[in-house]
Amino acid sequence: MGHGEAIRRYEAEVNALHRSVHEAYCQRDRSPAGRARWEAATQAFHEHRTLVSDLLDDCLEQGIEGDAERRLFAFDFIDCDPFFFRSGYALEALLRRAKSLRLSNREVEILRRLVLRRIDKGGRREFRCICRMIPSIDSPELRAEIEARSLAPDPRQRQRALVAAAYLPRRAGSVASGDGAP
């Protein structure tokens, strides 16, 4: 059973708690009640724990090698690609751990989708860490998809595709070898 729904729920919860902290921050110096609301919001944010946060901590502390449940969770997290406070750092750490694994077809597909989604939608700060997975998932289909995106009309998408192509193992006649798009 996958963890995708729980990860999405956790993402929404953390983002709501984070918003509450920022909203309360703006009022904290206006009254004692404002300060109390801010302190309560920060406490709720820092104390928020769920199965997702526990599994994420386990993956980061103990690794994903040799434990099927942590490995499944890690790749579900990568597949969801959530966006919440510190999620990018967690994603990077999971990817570093995944880099040394012998990947299943499902895991390769999850990583391929992540690379292409980030090329299409935006790289964020962990984009290069994501791209470091490309040699582990290299295929003619991935190369073709990256090359097609390197010709996209959107200059930002094109630039991200060219960055991703630089991580492809060198082959004659490919974008990565410099023989493709500018």
Secondary structure, 3 states (H helix, E strand, C coil): CCCHHHHHHHHHHHHHHHHHHHHHHCCCCCCHHHHHHHHHHHHHHHHCCCHHHHHHHHHHHHCCCCCHHHHHHHHHHHHHCCCCCCHHHHHHHHHHHHCCCCCCHHHHHHHHHHHHHHHHHCCCCCHHHHHCCHHHHCCHHHHHHHHHHCCCCCHHHHHHHHHHHCCCCCCCCCHHHCCCCC
